[in-house]
Structures are given as structure tokens and as C-alpha cells.
Amino acid sequence: MYWKAVRTNSIALRLSLLFSLVALGVFLLIGGALYKQVDRSLDLLPEAELDARYSVLESALTRYGTREHWAKITNKLNLLGEEDRRIRFWVVSGDAHYEYGQPDAAIRDFAAGPLGMRDLQLKGRPYPYKVLVSELPALDRRPALRFLLGIDTETFWHTQHTLLGALISLAVIGVLLASALGYWAARIGLRPLRALSAEAQQLAPPHLSARLYAADLPPELQQFAGTFNATLERVEQAYSRLEGFNADVAHELRSPLTNLIGQTQVALTRGRSAEHYFEVLQSNLEELERLRSIVNDMLFLASADQGNKATALTSSSLAEEVATTLDYLDYILEDAQVRVQVSGDARARIEKAQLRRALINLLNNAVQHTARQQVIQVHIERQGEQVCIAVSNPGPAIEAVHLPRLFERFYRVDAARSNSAVGNHGLGLAIVKAIALMHGGSVFARSQAGANTFGILLPA
């Protein structure tokens, strides 16, 4: 069943089916047009033959009107009827001596109709006669009469049926042939795709640096291979970041766990005073708080990665939100002996709790890398359709190669910038970026003129 499903959904079979449908359409159009043209020609053939025969007989019929001459015409009609069994003659007149073909009531009624070409259906005959009805005026002793010259159309109908059968047979054969050749051509045309698929199947972690070779591929597949290679490059980068993230998580969690285990083991080696146990438990509580902070931040980032958006949006003054955040950080700023200056203001639709968390992380990052007695600048302004919140702190320049990666998880410029002792575990700026994305915004970092600036761009 699986093989059948795969074969049914294969591109080669689909292309073969399309070729068959196209061929069927072409055959129907061409065959239909050809059949109509031949059918029209076949309809004209009996009329042309009747006109030709009547033109030969007309002079003899209209020249004389005596019985002797009519006897000669009768003999001639007998000979013509014997030579070609398709031909029938009837002569309807008021005088029985000038009649021919033993016309019955049906023939007499037909002869009384309009002159010209008409179809006559006789009893026991599956196909009609094409009949030329003409009128001969009275001449000498011969009364006026109706001359009927008919030809059996069975041959023409058989020809039409034979042509139709031949066209249908050719169409079926042509469609089957087009299907088979189309499948064969599709299989040949899809060889590069099968080779590309086989090459792609060999690409698997951790060997993600390999790329599809697109030089010898058809133009249609070159574009696909280029797109696939670009996707592989992004996957490789994401895989590398994931590996680094896992290593960083293990490193960040190992330190507090090692401290907890070590302190607990030392405390259990021999009897301790209640005061000592209290100090051990208090130290362990600090490490557990640090573990909880890391886990909560990782859970928040995982939620943001799933595409969650900020929903409880309210139009707020960003300067007021910064002021509220500074009140919360008042003790940290006083302990670090740094000041914060806020300039500018703008309004934006924000989720207050999330934005304050981002501001706390930005200000914490600035405080940790600002010397005592220095000033941190917070500038707010509207830039077109966006609102910018920029936090600048004086400090040594950051190389340009690091700036695009500063908002990655656990990324630090160097070990000297790590400060786990004060709770910096490398997720603060990553959370800032996640909150900005949840608001439909972005983040930026720049280092120039002796100041390092980190900020958020939000929709105005």
C-alpha cells in the first residue's frame, strides 16, 4: 500500500497524466474538426452524385413526350438501376403509362412535396435515401410528372462510422503513447532531482557544513538548490547556537549545583552548630534563587520562541515607565554609585510588566559595566513610525564583530564581562530582544564616542 501511494503521488506519474490529458485534448480538437469537415464533405457527395446523374438524364427526359420515347427512357433507367444498386428512380404522373418504379402512396406523398434535395426514409431501410425531386412539364402527349432520383446513403454512413472509429482508435493509441512517452521523458527529466534528493539524504547532523552542488543542475533546480543551501546554512547556524546554548546552560546550572552539593557535604561531615547550619541553608537558598531565576528566564525565552505576542497593550508614556523602573532600581543604583539621566518622551502601546522587565535588564546591563560616579543616559524619541529607547553607558569600546551577537543567549564579549556573582547569567539582553519582538519591535547595539548603547525600537 505504501509503495502504491508513493507511486500514485510521484511527479513522473503526474506529468504522464498531464501529458495524457494534453494529448487527449489535442486529439479531440483535431479529430473533432477533421470529423466535422469530412462529415460535411460526405453529406455533399450524394447530392453531387445525384446532380451529375440528373444532368445526364435531363436532356432525354425533356426532349420528347411520346410513348415510344418514354419506353426508351424506361429501358435506360432499368440499365442504370442494375449497374448501381444504390440508385433508385421513381416517376409519379397522372397517367400510369408515364410512371416508373411502382410508386406507392408514400412515394406519391413524398413527390407531392417541395422540389430539390430531400431525405426519404423507406420502410425496412435503416438509412434514408437522398432524393432529388424535379418536375417535368407536359410535353406532346406526356402529362406533367414528378421525377425522383434517389441514392442510398448507407455507404456514406458506413464511411462516417468507419472514420469515427478510426479517429477514436487513433486518439486512444495516441493518448496511451503520449502517456508512456511522457512517463519515460519525465523519468529522464527528473534524474537530476533524484540525484539531488540522494545527495540531500546524506546531509545530517553533525555534518551540516556540506552543501548541494548546484553547478551542473538545470536552471529550475539551481534556484531550488540555492534556496536549500541557504536553509542549510541557517539550520547549521541554529544548530551551532543550540549546541552552544546547551553547553552554556549546563555551565550556568553546574556552578550553583556544585556549590549546593559542596556546602551540604561539608556541613554533613561532622556535627555543626545551629548557627552554622543556618548559614549553610541561607547560602544554599541564594544558590537556589539563582537556579530559579535561570530556569524562569529560560522558560520565558522558550515561550517567546513559540511566537507569543504581547496582548495586554495600553498607550503609555515611556518616560513614566523609565521613571517607575528607576524607582525600583534605586537601591542598585545607589550601591553602584552611578546616576541616570532621562531625556525625551514618547507614547507607545506596550504591555507594562514586560516592558519594565526589559528596562530593568537594560539598566542592569548598563550599571554592571559603568564605573562609579559615572552617568547613564536614557534617551527616548520618536523616529518616524517607531519609538526608540536608548540606554547608553560610558565604557571601553566593544568591537564591531560582537555587536550583532550581544542579544544572543549566554553570549559575552569576554570572560571579564561575566558577573555571575551579581546575578548576571547571560540571558538579560536575550530577554530584552524577546520582549521587543513580542511587541512587534526590534533591538540594536552600538559602540561609539566612548559610550556603549543598547536599545529597543517599538511601533509608535
LINWOQUI-V87796 format. One record per pair of residues at least 4 apart in sequence whose C-alpha atoms are under 6 Angstrom apart, sorted by the first residue. I is the first residue (numbers start at 1). J is the second residue. D is the distance in Angstrom with one decimal. If there is no record, write none. Layout:
# LINWOQUI-V87796
I_J_D, I_J_D
This chain:
# LINWOQUI-V87796
4_8_6.0, 12_183_5.7, 12_186_5.1, 12_187_5.8, 16_179_5.0, 16_182_4.8, 16_183_4.7, 19_23_6.0, 19_179_5.9, 19_182_5.9, 20_24_6.0, 20_175_5.3, 20_178_5.8, 20_179_4.9, 23_175_5.6, 24_28_6.0, 24_175_5.8, 27_31_5.4, 27_171_5.7, 28_32_5.6, 31_35_5.9, 35_39_5.8, 38_42_6.0, 54_58_5.7, 59_63_5.9, 65_139_5.0, 65_140_5.1, 65_141_5.9, 65_142_5.0, 81_85_5.7, 81_87_5.7, 86_151_5.3, 86_152_5.0, 87_150_5.8, 87_151_4.6, 88_150_5.0, 89_148_5.7, 89_149_4.9, 90_100_5.2, 90_101_4.7, 90_148_4.9, 91_99_4.8, 91_100_4.7, 91_146_5.7, 91_147_4.7, 92_99_5.4, 92_145_5.7, 92_146_5.1, 93_99_5.8, 93_145_4.5, 103_107_5.4, 107_111_6.0, 115_133_5.0, 115_134_5.7, 116_132_5.4, 116_133_5.1, 117_131_5.6, 117_132_4.6, 118_130_5.9, 118_131_5.3, 119_129_5.6, 119_130_4.8, 119_131_6.0, 120_128_5.4, 120_129_5.0, 121_128_4.5, 127_154_5.5, 129_150_5.9, 129_151_5.4, 129_152_4.6, 129_153_5.7, 130_150_5.5, 130_151_5.4, 131_149_5.5, 131_150_4.0, 132_148_5.7, 132_149_5.2, 133_147_6.0, 133_148_4.8, 134_146_5.8, 134_147_5.3, 135_145_6.0, 135_146_4.6, 136_144_5.7, 136_145_5.4, 137_144_4.5, 138_142_5.5, 138_143_4.4, 138_144_4.0, 158_162_6.0, 170_174_5.8, 171_175_6.0, 173_177_6.0, 174_178_5.9, 175_179_6.0, 177_181_6.0, 178_182_5.6, 181_185_6.0, 182_186_5.9, 185_189_6.0, 186_190_5.9, 208_236_5.7, 211_229_5.8, 214_222_5.4, 214_225_6.0, 217_221_5.9, 217_222_5.7, 221_225_5.9, 225_229_6.0, 232_236_5.9, 235_239_5.9, 238_242_6.0, 241_245_5.8, 250_254_5.8, 254_258_5.8, 256_287_5.4, 258_262_5.9, 259_263_6.0, 260_284_5.6, 292_296_6.0, 304_308_5.3, 304_434_6.0, 309_438_4.4, 310_438_5.2, 310_439_5.6, 312_351_5.4, 313_349_5.4, 313_350_4.7, 313_351_4.7, 314_349_4.9, 314_350_5.4, 315_348_5.3, 315_349_4.2, 316_347_5.4, 316_348_5.8, 317_346_5.9, 317_347_4.6, 318_346_5.9, 318_347_5.9, 319_345_5.2, 326_330_5.8, 333_337_5.9, 333_338_5.6, 337_372_5.2, 337_373_5.6, 338_372_5.6, 338_373_5.1, 338_374_5.3, 338_375_5.8, 339_375_4.8, 340_375_5.6, 340_376_4.6, 340_377_5.8, 341_377_5.0, 342_378_4.7, 342_379_5.9, 343_379_4.9, 344_379_5.9, 344_380_4.7, 344_381_5.8, 345_380_5.1, 345_381_5.9, 346_381_6.0, 348_460_5.2, 358_432_4.7, 360_364_5.9, 361_428_5.3, 366_393_5.6, 376_392_5.8, 376_393_4.8, 377_391_5.8, 377_392_5.1, 378_390_5.6, 378_391_4.6, 379_389_5.9, 379_390_5.2, 380_388_5.7, 380_389_4.7, 381_387_5.9, 381_388_5.4, 382_386_5.9, 382_387_4.3, 383_387_5.7, 385_460_5.3, 386_458_5.5, 386_459_4.6, 386_460_4.6, 387_457_5.6, 387_458_5.1, 387_460_5.4, 388_456_5.8, 388_457_4.7, 389_455_5.4, 389_456_5.3, 390_454_5.8, 390_455_4.2, 391_453_5.5, 391_454_5.4, 391_455_5.8, 392_452_5.5, 392_453_4.2, 393_451_5.5, 393_452_5.5, 394_450_5.9, 394_451_4.3, 395_451_5.7, 397_447_5.8, 398_447_5.9, 403_445_6.0, 407_429_4.9, 407_430_4.8, 408_430_5.4, 409_427_5.3, 409_430_5.3, 410_426_4.0, 410_427_5.7, 419_424_5.4, 420_424_4.7, 420_425_5.6, 433_443_5.9, 436_441_4.9, 436_442_5.3, 437_441_5.1, 437_442_5.9, 441_457_5.4, 441_458_4.5, 442_456_5.9, 442_457_5.2, 443_455_5.7, 443_456_4.5, 443_457_5.9, 444_454_5.9, 444_455_5.5, 445_453_5.6, 445_454_4.6, 446_452_6.0, 446_453_5.3, 447_451_5.8, 447_452_4.4
